[in-house]
Amino acid sequence: MKKDINYTIENNRFNFRVAVFLKNNNRVLLHKSKQFNFWNMPGGRVQLGESTLEAMQRELKEELDLVVDDLKLICVWEDFFEWGNKNVQELLFVYTANIDDNFEITKKQGFATIDSEDEINYWVDINEIKNLDCKPKIIYNLNNYTNTLNHSINK
């Protein structure tokens, strides 16, 4: 069994994560947790011995029963923030992919993530993302990231 790459030292936490900016036509798939009142992208933690690409493919299969072969790395996001009583440092690799209407998932709306009934997935118009409370904040810029790998730091 593999182990997620995250650890806590006193009141400091480190997370190594992947996420996907999954597009269909002019929509992007985001999910909202019933527990937290913000929007996020599908994804999860990288496990020891796993590349970020392997982690993203595994998370898509686990969360959405989806196999996407043309994932493209578009952003490395270093995020420093407070969560509860912890100072969090998160390293996030963001991939993107376009899927066409032949994927069954493009016909669904308001559906639970397979491995967590707490997360509900919605297809959101790309132009409406700016009106949502999204975390991490890099979500607002991802539609502009297409031809080059971007690196951003949020302190």
C-alpha positions in Angstrom: 0.0 0.0 0.0 1.3 3.4 -1.0 1.6 6.3 1.4 0.4 9.9 0.7 3.1 12.5 0.7 2.1 14.8 3.5 3.3 15.3 7.0 2.8 17.5 10.0 5.5 19.0 12.3 4.1 20.8 15.3 1.7 23.3 13.8 3.1 23.1 10.2 1.8 20.9 7.5 3.1 19.9 4.0 0.9 18.5 1.2 2.1 17.3 -2.2 -1.0 17.3 -4.5 -2.2 17.0 -8.1 -5.3 18.5 -9.6 -6.9 18.6 -13.1 -8.5 21.5 -14.9 -10.8 19.2 -16.9 -12.5 20.9 -19.8 -15.5 20.0 -22.0 -16.3 22.6 -24.6 -16.7 25.8 -22.6 -17.1 24.1 -19.3 -14.7 23.0 -16.5 -15.4 20.3 -13.9 -15.2 21.6 -10.3 -16.5 20.1 -7.1 -17.8 21.5 -3.9 -17.5 19.8 -0.6 -20.6 19.6 1.6 -18.3 20.4 4.6 -16.5 23.5 3.1 -18.1 26.3 1.2 -15.6 26.7 -1.7 -15.0 25.2 -5.2 -12.0 23.0 -6.1 -10.7 20.8 -8.9 -10.7 17.0 -8.9 -7.4 15.6 -7.6 -5.6 14.5 -4.5 -2.3 13.7 -2.9 0.7 12.2 -4.6 1.9 8.9 -3.1 5.4 7.8 -2.4 7.0 6.2 -5.5 4.4 7.8 -7.8 5.0 10.4 -10.5 2.6 13.4 -10.5 1.2 12.1 -13.8 0.6 8.7 -12.3 -1.1 10.3 -9.3 -3.4 12.4 -11.5 -4.4 9.3 -13.6 -5.0 7.3 -10.4 -7.1 10.2 -8.8 -9.3 10.5 -12.0 -10.0 6.8 -11.9 -10.7 6.7 -8.1 -12.8 9.8 -8.0 -14.6 9.8 -11.4 -14.0 6.4 -13.0 -12.4 8.3 -15.8 -9.3 7.4 -17.9 -7.8 10.4 -19.7 -4.7 9.8 -21.8 -3.8 13.3 -22.9 -3.1 15.1 -19.6 -0.8 18.1 -19.9 1.0 19.7 -17.0 0.2 23.5 -17.1 1.1 24.8 -13.7 3.2 24.2 -10.6 1.6 26.1 -7.7 3.3 26.7 -4.4 0.7 27.8 -1.8 1.3 28.9 1.7 -1.8 29.4 3.9 -3.4 28.8 7.2 -5.9 26.0 7.7 -7.4 25.6 11.1 -4.5 26.0 13.5 -1.9 24.9 11.0 0.5 26.7 8.7 0.2 24.8 5.4 2.7 24.6 2.6 1.2 22.9 -0.5 3.0 21.9 -3.7 0.4 21.4 -6.4 0.9 20.1 -9.9 -2.0 21.1 -12.1 -2.8 19.2 -15.3 -5.4 20.0 -17.9 -7.3 17.9 -20.4 -10.1 18.4 -22.9 -12.7 15.7 -23.1 -15.3 15.5 -25.8 -19.0 14.8 -25.5 -18.4 11.0 -26.0 -17.3 10.8 -22.4 -20.4 9.8 -20.3 -19.3 12.1 -17.5 -20.0 15.2 -19.7 -23.7 14.4 -19.5 -23.8 14.4 -15.7 -24.4 17.4 -13.4 -24.4 17.5 -9.6 -23.0 14.0 -9.0 -21.0 12.7 -6.1 -17.3 11.8 -6.3 -17.0 8.0 -6.2 -14.6 7.9 -3.2 -16.4 10.7 -1.2 -20.1 11.3 -1.0 -19.1 14.7 0.5 -17.9 16.1 -2.8 -20.4 17.0 -5.5 -19.2 17.7 -9.0 -20.6 20.3 -11.4 -19.7 21.4 -14.9 -19.2 25.2 -14.6 -19.1 27.6 -17.5 -15.4 28.8 -17.8 -16.5 32.4 -17.8 -18.4 32.0 -14.5 -15.4 30.7 -12.5 -14.5 34.3 -11.6 -17.8 34.6 -9.7 -17.1 31.5 -7.5 -15.2 31.2 -4.3 -12.4 28.9 -5.5 -9.4 27.4 -3.7 -6.7 27.4 -4.6 -6.8 30.8 -6.2 -4.8 29.7 -9.2 -8.1 28.2 -10.6 -9.0 31.7 -11.7 -6.0 31.9 -14.1 -5.8 28.3 -15.5 -7.9 28.9 -18.6 -5.1 31.2 -19.8 -2.4 28.6 -19.3 -2.2 26.7 -22.5 1.2 26.6 -24.3 3.8 26.9 -21.5 4.3 25.5 -18.1 3.6 28.1 -15.4 5.1 28.4 -12.0 3.3 30.5 -9.3 3.9 31.2 -5.6 1.2 32.4 -3.3 2.6 33.5 0.1 
